Amino acid sequence: MAVIGNRRLLRSVISLLIVLAVFPCPGHMVKQADFKKCDQSGFCRRQRAYADLADMTPQFVSPYVLVSDSLKVDGKGGLVTADLINSENGVSFAFSVNLLELNTARVQIKEKNPIKPRYDVVPEIGFGTEPDFPKSIPATNTSQTAEELRVAFGTNGQNSLVIHNKPFRFELAVNGVPAVSFNERGYLYYEQQRKKVETPALENQAAGGDDIVAPEDGGETSGEKLSDVEKDIKRLKEALETDLWEESFGGKPDSKPNGPSSIGFDLAFPGSSNVYGLPEHASSFSLKPTRGEGKTYDEPYRLYNLDVFEYELDNPMALYGAVPFMMSHKKGLSSGVLWLNSAEMWVDVEKTAGTGTLAKLASYIPFSTSKSTSVTSTETHWFSESGNLDLYIMLGPTPSDVVNAFTALSGRPAMPQQFALAYHQCRWNYLDEQDVADVDANFDKHEIPYDVLWLDIEHTDSKQYFTWDKIKFPNPKTMQQNLAVKGRKMVTIVDPHIKRDDDYPVSKQAAEKGLFVKDKDGKDYEGWCWPGNSQWLDYTNPAARRFWAEKFQFSQYEGSTPALYTWNDMNEPSVFTGPEITMGKDNIHFGGWEHRDVHNLYGMQLHRSTYEGHLLRSDNKDRPFILSRAFFVGTQRYGAIWTGDNFAKWDHMAASVPMLLSIGMSGIPFAGADVGGFFGNPEADLLLRWYQVGAFQPFFRGHAHIDTKRREPWLFGEPYTSLIRAAIRERYKLLPYIYTLSWESSRTGLPVMRPLLLEFPEDESTFALDDQFLLGSSILVKPIAEKDQASVDVYLPKSALWYDYENLAKAKSSSSGIVTVKTPLEKIPVFLRGGSILPRRDRVRRASTLMTKDPYTLLVALDDNGSATGKLYTDDGKSFEHQKGAYILTNLTFADNRLTAEPVRLSNIAKGKALSSAQIEELGSRVERVMVVGLQTAPKSVKVAGGSELTFWSEKTAGGGYKITVKDPKVWIGKSWEIVFS
């Protein structure tokens, strides 16, 4: 036993040393040397070299040509097919365009005769199986010449597709306004698969490049002197032949047994100077240029899920998630593109001034009759290491239309339980059951509501997930039940790394079933993570997903109860001993696919498996709540994500806004940032300011590193305890509104937290604005992101009327839309948009689940026309019964001095069947107060139509107008009614 104990001690010491080497003490920023830059990635370097070669070579022409004889047009089926050929090497490709609903086109270019099949993401993630997935539509008109094909499609034939044969390229426009062009700069470069050859000359030939003879005298051959341009071209051609096979990084080799298989292409957005998306990066909402004159970054935006310790701000380096989606926007037109590919990807962004060249789409219509224009366009260069070219192009025409189409393609967001939208309290780690009880009691003592308490990795037995430390947490069920009786929940962390230990049932069973990821030699892959020597389940394997899901059943996860939910961390995957702190690319997954093919979807497949496990344990009755750090296209179907391991600094709080805006506009609305910052110790004012902004963001959780000081909301004393309490309580008041926004997201994909351009797409001042945001369409928030900031300027779009949310006074802005707001500690600028009706619950209790039968307050903010609209959605807050018709949706309208409520039944849910009186009573609640602001004259009487007069009072508000408060109008949400202001 002593020998065994010493071995265990030795393993623990080795594990600790590795962890300390990879993750040093907080205060040291990210180790840049741990992560690749483009010039350290063979395929990134080659693709960039090809783009430079295309730009630099005189009279360069893309070698890709559409074979005219192969072109087929199925107008009724909305399908165009043809063969492409690379005229330099004779390699053939299958090209297709499928016209879809929602102004969408799917473009595919695939190698016709590859040596090995290329990885296809579509069947792996169930793309196309979602109920709202756009169906094929017919073309409305087609015409063809020897040089090009023109196809019109859309409801009114407003969308046009023009395909050019030689060189191959295509363009899409809406009502004659160019939206997207492909291969205009000739960057299409498809590295076809090949057999490995031993001599460089033969290898060059196999790659389709020129046969290059090494010069003997500094870049010159046969005594012929080369110009500087010719030398650069020669250097770039040589770069196309580097690192085709083996390469290494940080001393860790990548065997690359299948050789080069990268794909690159250019996409231009004519007339659009702003593009968005490509999360996750700690950068601005409007993507900055990485190429050309005026570039901000030298590196492209990288999409490769990585565990980046204390990530840097204003940097395009890869972080925890990857969504290869981009949206462009200009006045009158938005468009979006999705490259459905799960391999490592880089994207260059370049801003170019209009050239006035008519050959380039008439110098970007609407300037079609002009030969010169200064309109700025955005040109992008996309390149991925492997996979297929499977591109979805969405033609809006509005930002909301693009998001709707994108989430129809990738899956609508899951409807969360109500508790998930409330406040969550977390740290690494709460020490034991007594610590949990003390924290819970102190929330009650200080009258601060919260719904969920979280446990990090230290709650387990030796980092073995689905277990409990029997000394620290001997009675986990009782602990959870003590929270549940107060309406609260618990979340435990369950990571993908499985401790390699035959005495650990999960490890032993998975090994016996062959469910772990394999190394390049076919053995179970091993690496180091929190438990020490670990292995990783292959979540691309359906059998592994079923195995994992079954572990969440109450009979298998001992100590779990229905009040316990799950947190999936470290699922990029994070491997402390791997290249770039992740898994080697030549590892093997289900079906023989390399890890390089599936890397970016691995974490989502864990998220999916956990989601399916929660469905299994509740017999599909309970909506799961699962938080994931890694994410990919479609993550929104399974739950929430957060922005990862941020820092307790003012600039990190500020950076959370553009990061969350990018994530939300890329289809994942349920996201947040760690309030207070994960690393470091926030000052009291920073913590307060973070709570004040976090209360208006979709996922609201305080979290902290194990080495930080305790920072529960009451620990900084007054006035901070009271002010943090007020911020959290405001969140609870707004839960009916946020729940309604989440329901809207589940149907349309619209983000809960929105950039202003989404609601004001014609206001150019909003196009790059990312230091303020909207919660839904009605609430505008401006964070206080600097210490001792006495006042701040807020931009209020002039097309709307705005009220100060705190005192409901009309806001008075300058001619440019700027209003300066004083910001003492208790104040964060929050404005209510005129024309909105906001549902609230103003009776705040210690948990949101205790508020479900409380009455509503309706806050009506009138626009310049004396009108307002809103919605209120409610259901049981936890089950899937709403999908069977057990919900209440009420349209609220104020017009002509009348506030009306009209229940709505949706025809695509339970065929629109009406609710029974008992269901209305169960799901609805009474309205206890109505507040109307913006009336120009005070009413003489207020009454429910057909009823008696109501008690009300009027008061003048700053900025003009009246605020009317109606007490207990005795109306019920779920029924029709009307309140008349005479």
Secondary structure as GFF3:
##gff-version 3
##sequence-region A 1 982
A	DSSP	alpha_helix	2	22	.	.	.	ID=ss1
A	DSSP	three_ten_helix	32	34	.	.	.	ID=ss2
A	DSSP	three_ten_helix	38	40	.	.	.	ID=ss3
A	DSSP	alpha_helix	42	56	.	.	.	ID=ss4
A	DSSP	beta_strand	64	74	.	.	.	ID=ss5
A	DSSP	beta_strand	79	86	.	.	.	ID=ss6
A	DSSP	beta_strand	92	100	.	.	.	ID=ss7
A	DSSP	beta_strand	104	111	.	.	.	ID=ss8
A	DSSP	alpha_helix	121	125	.	.	.	ID=ss9
A	DSSP	beta_strand	141	144	.	.	.	ID=ss10
A	DSSP	beta_strand	148	153	.	.	.	ID=ss11
A	DSSP	beta_strand	159	164	.	.	.	ID=ss12
A	DSSP	beta_strand	169	174	.	.	.	ID=ss13
A	DSSP	beta_strand	177	182	.	.	.	ID=ss14
A	DSSP	beta_strand	189	190	.	.	.	ID=ss15
A	DSSP	alpha_helix	200	206	.	.	.	ID=ss16
A	DSSP	alpha_helix	228	239	.	.	.	ID=ss17
A	DSSP	beta_strand	247	249	.	.	.	ID=ss18
A	DSSP	beta_strand	252	254	.	.	.	ID=ss19
A	DSSP	beta_strand	263	269	.	.	.	ID=ss20
A	DSSP	beta_strand	274	277	.	.	.	ID=ss21
A	DSSP	beta_strand	301	303	.	.	.	ID=ss22
A	DSSP	beta_strand	325	330	.	.	.	ID=ss23
A	DSSP	beta_strand	333	339	.	.	.	ID=ss24
A	DSSP	beta_strand	345	353	.	.	.	ID=ss25
A	DSSP	alpha_helix	361	364	.	.	.	ID=ss26
A	DSSP	beta_strand	376	384	.	.	.	ID=ss27
A	DSSP	beta_strand	389	394	.	.	.	ID=ss28
A	DSSP	alpha_helix	399	410	.	.	.	ID=ss29
A	DSSP	three_ten_helix	418	421	.	.	.	ID=ss30
A	DSSP	beta_strand	423	425	.	.	.	ID=ss31
A	DSSP	alpha_helix	433	445	.	.	.	ID=ss32
A	DSSP	beta_strand	452	455	.	.	.	ID=ss33
A	DSSP	three_ten_helix	457	459	.	.	.	ID=ss34
A	DSSP	alpha_helix	476	484	.	.	.	ID=ss35
A	DSSP	beta_strand	489	493	.	.	.	ID=ss36
A	DSSP	beta_strand	497	499	.	.	.	ID=ss37
A	DSSP	alpha_helix	505	513	.	.	.	ID=ss38
A	DSSP	beta_strand	527	529	.	.	.	ID=ss39
A	DSSP	beta_strand	532	536	.	.	.	ID=ss40
A	DSSP	alpha_helix	542	550	.	.	.	ID=ss41
A	DSSP	beta_strand	564	568	.	.	.	ID=ss42
A	DSSP	three_ten_helix	579	581	.	.	.	ID=ss43
A	DSSP	three_ten_helix	590	592	.	.	.	ID=ss44
A	DSSP	alpha_helix	595	617	.	.	.	ID=ss45
A	DSSP	beta_strand	626	628	.	.	.	ID=ss46
A	DSSP	three_ten_helix	635	637	.	.	.	ID=ss47
A	DSSP	beta_strand	640	642	.	.	.	ID=ss48
A	DSSP	alpha_helix	650	665	.	.	.	ID=ss49
A	DSSP	beta_strand	671	672	.	.	.	ID=ss50
A	DSSP	alpha_helix	684	694	.	.	.	ID=ss51
A	DSSP	beta_strand	700	702	.	.	.	ID=ss52
A	DSSP	alpha_helix	720	733	.	.	.	ID=ss53
A	DSSP	alpha_helix	735	748	.	.	.	ID=ss54
A	DSSP	beta_strand	753	754	.	.	.	ID=ss55
A	DSSP	alpha_helix	756	759	.	.	.	ID=ss56
A	DSSP	three_ten_helix	764	766	.	.	.	ID=ss57
A	DSSP	beta_strand	773	775	.	.	.	ID=ss58
A	DSSP	beta_strand	779	781	.	.	.	ID=ss59
A	DSSP	beta_strand	791	795	.	.	.	ID=ss60
A	DSSP	beta_strand	802	804	.	.	.	ID=ss61
A	DSSP	beta_strand	818	822	.	.	.	ID=ss62
A	DSSP	beta_strand	830	833	.	.	.	ID=ss63
A	DSSP	beta_strand	836	840	.	.	.	ID=ss64
A	DSSP	three_ten_helix	848	850	.	.	.	ID=ss65
A	DSSP	beta_strand	856	861	.	.	.	ID=ss66
A	DSSP	beta_strand	868	874	.	.	.	ID=ss67
A	DSSP	three_ten_helix	881	884	.	.	.	ID=ss68
A	DSSP	beta_strand	888	895	.	.	.	ID=ss69
A	DSSP	beta_strand	898	904	.	.	.	ID=ss70
A	DSSP	three_ten_helix	910	912	.	.	.	ID=ss71
A	DSSP	alpha_helix	917	923	.	.	.	ID=ss72
A	DSSP	beta_strand	926	935	.	.	.	ID=ss73
A	DSSP	beta_strand	942	944	.	.	.	ID=ss74
A	DSSP	beta_strand	951	956	.	.	.	ID=ss75
A	DSSP	beta_strand	962	972	.	.	.	ID=ss76
A	DSSP	beta_strand	977	981	.	.	.	ID=ss77
###
